[in-house]
Amino acid sequence: MPRWRIALLSGLLSAVSLPGAPVELHVATTGDNGNAGTVALPLLTLAAARDRLRQTPHPEGATVWVHGGRYRLTETLTLGKEDSGAAGAPVVYRAAAGESVALDGGTALAPERLQPVRDAGLLARLKPLARGKVWVAELSAQERLVFRKPAKAYGLGPQLSFSGKMLRLARWPNRGYGHVGTRHDVGTVYAHGRTKGDPPKSSLEDPIGPEFSPREAFSELAATEFARTKSAWTQGYLSYDWYKTTDRIARIDGQRLKLQSYYRYDMSKSYEKIPRRFRILNLLCELDEPGEWYFDHTDSRLYLWPPAKLTPSTGISVWKLETLVALKDASHVTFRGFSLESAVRRAVEIDGGRDDLLAGCAVRTCGQGVQIKGGEHHGVVGCDFVDIGRYQLVLEGGTASPTEITPARHYAENNHFRQERHDGDRAVRIRGVGNVFRHNLVHDFPGEAIVYSGNDHLMELNEIYRVKIEEGDGGATYCGAQMWSYGNVLRYNFYHHLLCIPQAHPVGGLYLDDLDAGEKVYGNVFYKGGHRAVLVNGGAANHVENNLFLAGHIGIYCTSAYADKTRRMAADYASGKLRRGDKMDHLWRTEQVVGVKGWDRPLWAEKYPLFHKVMSSDPYSPIECRFVGNLFHGNVQEFSFRTGWGKTDTCHPKEIPYVITKDNAAVDLGIFMDPAALDFQVKAGVKLAHGIQAIPFAKIGLYLDEYRTAMPDKRTYRSAVRARFANRAAFDEKAVYDPATINALMYPEP
């Protein structure tokens, strides 16, 4: 037998553990896929380890030890049913102890390929302050293809990372947003579900979008630059403060911008008191600060202002691969201890199967983070997420139908979600039935921390602060337009420093919008919790009990003002005057989930008796709501109930006969351990009024365990956040929106 075959056979035998023990394989950047997979003869790729396990029986499970280094994936690592472990005997892909392992979906750009821009023609296309600071690389035909692939998370093509940090596409302005000054043409308005007919067509040559000029001037080079490339976008809030869009520019004429496509809302009728906000993306003449980049499709050059000195060891990654890891119907598989980076679409996708786990990983610089969209009891534990384009985590699963209400039992625990850059959107999306989100820390997001829908979810012991930084309306946690949304529990969460933009549509803490119903809100702490810490926007059977409201504007807000309008709209949907399926077509949408009058049938009626009671009585009013046993200190207003839209159409909920309001009380800060450090543990021996229960405040947020060996010190960062925003109220009705200072207010320097 040839010597190499003897070595391979020997290695294979040593890779297969003794009977009763898990199989172990090793992967290293110095390995070879023809090797045996031992420590001495490691494999080169995770895909090779997967394939080797397919050939190797592992009834007791298996561990693939991945040794230190950066593994650039050229194709998605896909695991299917055949790659599963078993209960008590999982297949584990794990970074070797004490070694840093990165799975990178980008293509490397060697630093030596970048040269300072010296060509006079190219320098003339840059702002004076950028000349001598911007570097350029010529790309090959194969490399150019990377930039031709659209990224669904951004809509603007792949992104770049520099030493593991996400760079920013060239933009104006560099911080925050500019403002619409003059509206020259509102363009074509078309709203799906509300405008009759098919969406109107458009092109760069025949644009139909709005046209406007900014209050502040962007680069005078922009018109010439755009005429050459015809590749730029606006991004921002051109109508309402909660409606952020990215829109292609069709024409730049001096300081006038014309957008290509229709817009959902008439820009001239937005009700905000402040100028509309937008930024311009993807013009070389706006590459004018460290950390920005730009790819020119016309001359195939990549431009970069490095955020740090370029060295031979600088890692520059162009996001290329759509998805790093995909588990499709795989079960009992664990990925542990990896850094997952540079995926155009998402880092990890789990679909089908059961009991898969992502643990102790760092997920960063990707279009999306982790999506669990099927199967049962998959988990994400002890992971750090940073700088993701849209939704760092999606938990989706479980079934709600006329014949079935089945939980998925997916869970996310002890994870840290944040944005270091000012890009991105929302943090977490939870959908379906019976998923769990607990002990997580979420902060510094432009939009919501959690958007959820469905039934029987549990969201507990999370800390959420500094979210909704740039958006108006909505809340840190949001659920809307779901009359069937029963069984969800939000308890023991700490919401703080949710600060409203002056004169913009105010934001809240927990926002139950558009007749969302059936939520249990228990034992949460709100400190500077926005304009309305808990907002019940017309929905029924929402129970808000045993919560603590501190230093806010309005603690609990409820309204019945939408009831009559919603009844009229229901008749218009039924008659065909309005198109079925729109967000406000509440009854029809409810019946798509529960069946025609499904609230009267045993499955839904017995599981959610209040759902049956409300829908059989008055589904358009906030009946069966309870605001009981809550504590208040330092709020401008504890309760507000709105019956209409006039200035006098407000009252206390206790004046509304169908809302239960009792056993609420004021509280003194002296009963808490250390309010200056945002420590709201109740001191030992203190008894609260009306039998109100102390909140397990010390348990809220992150904790150390086998997957999370380090975390931010709670006392330190909470004290720092409190001091940083000590002079800013959650909502200030006297504050004025100043375009000259608003960006610094939204994004103050650390």
N, C-alpha and C positions, 0 to 999 in steps of 0.2 A: 504494500500500500504506500503511495507517495507520502513523503514526510508532512506536506501541508494538510493532507486529509487526516493523518493521525492527530495533528495538532488541533484541527477543527473538531474532530470527534471528541478529543479529550476536553476541549473547551466546552462543547455542548453538554457533556456529561457533568462537568463541574458547575455549569450554569443551572442545571436541574438539581434542586436541593434533595436532600434525603427524603424518603417517604414520610409524610406527615408534616413537612415543612414547606413554606411558600417557595416558589421559584424566584430567583434573583437574577436580573440582568443589569449590565452597566453600559452607559452611553457616555462618550466623551468627545470633545472637539478634536482630539488626536486619534480617535478610533477609526475603524474600518468596518463597513457593513459585512465584510466576509469573515470578520472575527467571531469568536465564540460568545462574546458578550460578558466576559468575566472582568474583574478589576484589572487584570494584567492585559487582557485582550478585549477592550471595550468596542461596542458598536459605535457608529458615527452619528446615526440619526434616530429620533424617536420612532419614526415610521418603520425603520428596520427592527427596532425592539418590538413593536406591535406585531409585525409579520413573524418574528421569531416565536412570540408567544402563541400565535395561531398554530404553530407546528409543535409546540411543547405542552403536554398536559400539565395543568396547574390546579388540581382540585382543591388545594389548600390556599389558593390565591397566589399572587405574584407581586413583586416590587421591581420596578425599573428605576434604578438609581442613575440620575442624570448629573454629571459632574460639571464643575464650574466652566463658564464661558457663555458666549453669545451664539445661539443657534438660529441661523437665518432660514426661515421656512420658505420654500418656493412653491409649496402646495399645502392645502389645508390638511392637518393631521386629523383624519376622519376615523372614528371608531364606531363599529356597528354592533349588532347583537352578538356576533361571534367573538367580540373582544371583551365580553362581560366577565365579571367575577361572579361571586355568589355571596349570599348572606353570611357574614362572618369570615369570608375569604375573598376580599376585594382584590381587584387589580389596581395597583397604586403606581402612578408615575410621580416621582419625587426628586426634588433637588437634593443632592448629597449634603449631609450635615455640614454647616459652616461654609458652604460654597454658594456663590452667586450665579444663578442660571437665568438667562433671558431667552425667551422665545420671541423672535423678532420677525415680523411680516414685511419688513422693509428691505429695500435694496441699498447696499452701502455705497456711499459716495466718498471716495478717498479725499481727504483734505487737500492733498497736493494738486488735485485737479482744479481747485479754485484759485483764481488769480485776481488781483485787484483790477478793477475796471480802469483802464487807461486810455482806451480809444476815445477820441474827442467827440465822435458822434454819439457814442453811448453815454459819455459823461453829460452831454447836453440834455439827455432825457431824464437825468436825475436832478433833484433839488440841489442847490449849492451846498447845503449842509451835509448831504449824503456823499458828495464827491470825495473820493479817497477812502471812503469807509465801506463801500459795497464791493463784494467779490462776485466773480462770474465763472461759470463752468459751461463748456460746450458739451452737449449730450449726444450720445450715439442714437442711431435710428431706433434701436431696441429700447433704450432708456426713455425715449420720447413717448413710446407707447404707454408707459406707466401714467403719464400725465393726460393721456387721452381718455382714460377710464373714469367715468363719473363716480363720485362717492356719494352714496345715498344719504349718508348722515349729514353731509355738508352741502351737496349739490354743486361743489366747486372743484372737484378733482382731488387727488391725493394731497397729503400734507407732509410736512417735514419735521423730524426730531433732531435735536442737537444735544449730544451727550445725555440722551434719555429724556430731554425736556421738549415739549411741543413748541414749535415756532409759530409765528402768526403771519398769515397772508397779508401782504402790503395793503394798507387801509388808510382811509381818512374818516374821522380824525384818529389819532393813535389811541386815545383814551375816551371811552364812552361813545357819544353820538354828536353829530351835528344836527341842525334843525332846519325844517322847511321854513323858508321865508315867504315866498310868493307861489301860490298855486296858479299856474297858467291854464291848466286843463285837467279836470278830474278823470278824464278818460272813460273807458267803458267799464261799467260796474256789472258784475255777474256773481251771484251767490248760489252755490249748489243747494238744491232743495227749496229755494225761495224765488229764484228767477226762472221763468218758463223758458223752454227751449234748451238746445245743446250749448255748451260753452263756445264762445266766439273764438275764431282762429286769429292768429297773428304771426308776425315774423319780424326780423330786424328791419326788413325793407318796408313792411307795412305794420307799424306798431299801433297799438290801441290803448296803451296804458296811460296813467297820469303823467303830467308834465309839471315840473316845479323847479324853483331855484332855492338855494340855501340862504340862511341868514348869514352864515360864516362862509368865507370863500375857501374853496379847495384849490389845489394847484392849478396855476394858469397853463401848465403843460398838459392837463388832462384831456382837453378836446383833441389836441394833435395826437396824443398817445392812443386815445380810443379810436380815432379814425384809422389808425394803423392796425390795431388788433381786434377791435369790435368785440371785446371780451372783458366785461366788467359787470358788477352787480351792486344793487343797493341791498342793505339789510337793516331792518329796524321796525319801527312802529309808525306806519304812515297813516293809520286811522286811529285805532283804539290802543290804549296802553297795554292790553292783554293780547294783542294780535301781532305777533312778530313774524315777519316774512322775509324771504330772500327773493329778490326780483331782478331779472336781467335788464340791463340798460340797453336801449336801442339806439340812443343818440345823445351825444354831449355837444352842446352848442354854447361855447363860452361857459357860463355858470348855469345853464339850463340843462336839466336831465329829463329825458323822455324814456319811460319804461315800455318794454315790449308788450306785455300781456295785460289782460283785464285785471281789475282789483276787486276783491270781495265787497269792500265798503266804499261808499262815496267819501272821498277825503274831505270834502267841503262840509260834511255834516257830522263829523266826529265831535263828541260833546265835551271833550277835555278842554280845560282852560289854558293848557300849555301848548307850545308849538310842537308839531310832530317831529319825531326823532328818527334819524337814519344815519348809516355810515356807507361809504363807498369801498368796495373790495376789488382787488386785482388790477391795480394800475402801477406800473413801474415808477412813475413820478411820485407816488406816495410811499415808496419804500424809503423811509426816512428816520428809522430808529433801530437800535440793536434788537435782534431777535425777529426781524421781519424778512420775508422772502417773496420771490415772484418768479414764475416760469413764463417765458415768452414763447407762445406757440408759433409765432411767425419766424423767429430766428433760432428756435430750439436752444435757447440759453436759460440757465438757471441762475438767478441773482440772489445774493444773500448778504445781509449785514450781520456778521457773526455776533452772538451775544457775549462771546468770550474769545480769547486769543486762540487762533487755529494752531494746533500742534499735530504731529504725525499720529498721535493717539486719539485725536478727536473723533468721536463717532457721529457721523451724519447719516441719517436713515430717511429714505424716501418711501413713504407708506405705499405698499404695492399689493400685498395679499389681501383678499376680501375678508377671510375668516381664518384665524390661527388654528383653533381646535373645534371640531364638531363631533358631538356624541349623538348618534342617531340610533335610537332603540337599544343603546348600550345600558347595562345595569351594573351597579356595584363597582363603579370606576371612580378613582380619586386622582385628582391632580393637586399636588402640594408643593408649595415653596417656590414657585416660579415667578418671574417677572414677565408679563405678557404685553407686548408693545407693537406699535406700528401696523395695526390692521386697519385697512380702509373702511371696512364695514363693521365688524365686531371681533372681539377677542375670543370669546367662547360662546358656542351655541349648543344647547342641550335640548333634544327633542325626542320624546318617548323614553321608554325604559323606566328604571326606578333606582333610587338610592345612589345617585352619582353625587360627588362632592368636590367642590373647589375650595381649597383650604390654604390659608397662610400665603396667598399670592398677592402680587402687586400688579394691578391692571391699569395701564396708563397709555396715553397718547394713541388712542384708537378712535375710530368713528363712533362706535358704540362699545359698551363694555361687555357684559355677560347677559345673555338672553336664555331664560328657561321657559320653554313654550309648550311643554307637554310632558307626559309621563307622570310619575308620582314620587314624592318625597326626595326631591333633589335639593341640595343645599349649597350655600355660599357662606363660608365661615372664616372669620379672622383675616379678611382681605383688605387691602388698601386700594382705593380707586382715586385717580387724579387725572385731570385734563382729558376728558372724554367729550366727544362732540355732542351726542344726544343720548340721554338715558344711560347712565352708568350701569344700571341693573334693571332687568325686566323679569319679574316673577309672574308667569302666566300659566294657568292650568286649573283643572277642575271643571266640572260641567254643571251648568244650570239650564234646565229645559223643562218643558211641561211634565216630563216623566222622571226627571232625575235631578238631584242636588247632591253632587259628589265632590268632596274636597280633593285637591291635589296634594296638600300638605308640603308644598315647597317651603323652604325657609332660608332666611338671610339673617345671620346673627354675628354681632361683634365686628362689623365692618366699618371702615372709615371712608366716607365719600366727600370729596372736596374738589374745587377748581382753583388752581394757582393762577391760571391765566383768566382773562375776562371773557373768553369765548365759552361756548357750551350753552346748555339750556337747562333741562331738568335733571334731577338725580335718579329717581327711582319710579318705575311704573309697576303697579300690581294689578293683575286682572284675573278673573275667573272665580274660583270658590276655594276657600279654606287654605290660604297661604299665610305665612308668618314672617313678620319683620320686627326683630327685637334687638335691643342693646347696640344699636348702630349710632354713629356720629355723622351728621350731615351738615355741611356749612359752606358758605361762600359760593352760592349759585345765582345766576341771573334770574332763573325761574323757580318753580316749585321744587320742594324737597321730595315730596311723594304725591303722585297722582294715582288714585286707585279707583277700581270699579268692581262690581260683583258682590259676592256674599261671603259671610263667615270668615273674613280675614281678621287676623290679630296683629295689631301694631302696638308694641309696648316697649317701655324702658329705653326709648330712643331720645337722643339729644339733637335738636335742630336749631341752628341759629344762622343769621346773616344770609338768608335766602330771599328770593323775590327782590333782589338788589335793584334791578332795572325795570321790572315789570310793574304795571298797575293791575288792580283787581286780582282775584284769586287769593290763594293762601299758601302757607308753607306746606300744608297737607290739604289736598283738594279732591273732592268727588262731586260730580255734577250730573243732573238730568237723569237720575235713576230712581224712579218711584219704587222699584223692587229691591233696593239695596239694603236688605235687612241682614242682621246677624253679624255685622262688622263691629269690632271692639277696638277702641283707641284708648289706651290706659297707661298711666304712669310715664308719660312722655314729658320732656322739658323743652318748651319752645321759648326762645329769647332773642331779643334784638332783631325783631322784624320791623324795619323802619320804613315808613312811607316816604315816597318822593313828594316834595311839596306840590300841591295843587293837582297832582296826578290822581287817577282813580285809586283810592286807598286799597291797601292789601290787608290780609288778616292772617290769623294763625291756622285754625282749622276751619275750612271753608266748605260748608255743605250747600252746594249751589243748585239752583234751578229745580226745586222740588225733590232733591235728594232726600231719602227717607230711611228711617229705621236704624240709625247709628247709635251706639252706646259710647259716650264720651265720659270717662271716669278717671279721676285721680291724676289729672295732668296739671303741670305747672306752666303758667304763662307769665313771662316777665318782659315788658315792652313788646307785647304780642300784636303789634300792628294796630290798625284802626278798630277792628273788631276781632278780639281774640278767638271767639267762637261765633261763627255766622251761620244761622239757619235760614236759608234763603227760600222760605215758603214750604219746605218739606215737612211731612208729618212724622210722628212717632220717634223723634230724635230726643234722646235722654242725655242731659248734660248734668252730671252729678259729681259731688265731692272733688271739684277742681279748685285750684288756687290761682287767682288772677292778681297780678302785681304790676304797678307802674304802667298800666296801659291806658288806652283811651276809653273804649267801650269793652266791658268784659264779655257779656253775652248779648247777642243781637238776634232778633227774630222778626220776620215780616210775613204779612198776609197780603201785601200790596199786589202781588202777581195773580191772585186767585181769579178775579173777574176776567182779566185779560186772557189768562190761560184757558178758561172755559170757552171764551169766544173763539180762540184759536183752535180749540178742539173741534168745534163745529165747522170751521173752515177746512181743517184737514179731512174731516169726514165727508164734506161735500165736494172735495177736489179743488177748492179754491186755492189751497196751499198743497204743495207736494208732500206725499206721505214720506215719513222717515226722517224728517228734519228733527233737530235736537229737541224742539219744543212740542213735538207730536208725542206727548207723554204716554197716552193710553195705548196707542198703536205699538210704540216701541216696547212698552212693558209686556204686551201680549206676544210679541215676537220671542220673548224669553220664557214667560210662564204659561203661554197658551191663552186662548180666548177665555176671558174671565177666570184665568187660572188661580187667582186669589180665592176663588170660591171652592176649589177642589182640594181634596185631602192633603196632597203632597205639600203644597205651599200654605194652605190655610192652617194645617196642624203644626207645621214647623215654625211658621211665623204668624201667630194668631192676630197680632196687631196689624199686619199687612192685610189680612182678610177684613178686619174691622174698619180700617181706614178706607180701603178701596170700595167697600160696601156702603160707606157713609159720604165722606167729602174728601176725595183724593187731592184736591187743589188747595186745601188750607192746612196750616200747621197744627192740626188736631193731634191729641195724644202726645204732645211734647211735654217734657218734664225738665225743669231747671231747679234742682233740689240739692241742698247741702253743700253749696259752694262758698268759698272764702274769698274776701276781697281786701286789697289794701292799695291806696295811692292811685286809683284809677279816676279818670275824669268822670266816668259814668259806669255804674255797675251793670245795669240792664237797659236795653232799649227795644221796644216793639213798635214796628211801623205798620200802620193800617192803610196808608196811602202815600201819595207823593208830595203832598203839601207840607209846608213848614210846621204846621200844627198837627199833622197826622202821625204823631208818635205818642207813646205812653209806656208805662211800666207793664211787663207781662202779667203781673198779678191782676191787672184790670181786664184781662182777656179771659173769659169764662172757660174756654176749652184748653187753656194752657195751665199746667200745674207749676206754681212757683212757691216754694216754702223752704224753711229751715236754712236760708242763706244768712251769712253773717260777715261782719268786718273782723279783721284780725290785725294784731300788732306785730311788727317785725321782730320784736324782742323775743318771740317764742321760737325763733329759728336759730340754728347754730351759728351761721356767719353770713348774713345777707350781703356784706361788702364783697365777699368772694362768690356770690351767687350760690351759697350753700343753704338750701331751704329744708334741711332736716329739722324736724320738730324736736326741741330739747326734751330730754328724758323727764318724765313726770308731768308734762303738759297735757291737759285734757281739752279737747276741742269741743265747741258748742254743738248742740243738736246731734250728738253721736257721730259727728264727722270723723272719718278715719284718717290717721296720719299717712301721708304718701311715702312709699319706700324710696326716698330721694337718693340715698347713697348708692342704690343699685342701678340708677339710670346711667346709660352710656356704656362706653367700652370697658373691658376688663382683660386681665392677663390670663393666658392659658397656654396650652401646648402649641396652638397655632398663632397666637398673638403674644409675642415676647416683649413688645415695646408699645407704648402708646403715649399720647400727649398727657401731661399732668393736668388734671381737671381744675385744680385750684389756680394754677398759673394761667392757663389760657382763659378761663372764665373771668378772672380778675382783670386780665389785660383787655378783654372785650368790653367789660363794664366800664373801665377807665377810658377807653378809646371813644366810646359813644356816650359818655356821661352827660354831655350837654345837648344831646339830641333826643327829643321825645319820639315815642313810637308814632305819633301822629300830631302834627302841629297845624291847626286850622289857620293860624296867622302867617305861617311861612309862605314865602313867595318863590316860585320857580324862576331861577335866574340862569339863562342859557350860558352866561359867562362862567358860572361857578358850579353848575350842576354835575359835571363829570367828576370834579374833585370831590363833591359831596357823595356821589354814588360809589366812587372807587377811591377813597382816601389812601394815601401812601401808608404802608405798614408802619 
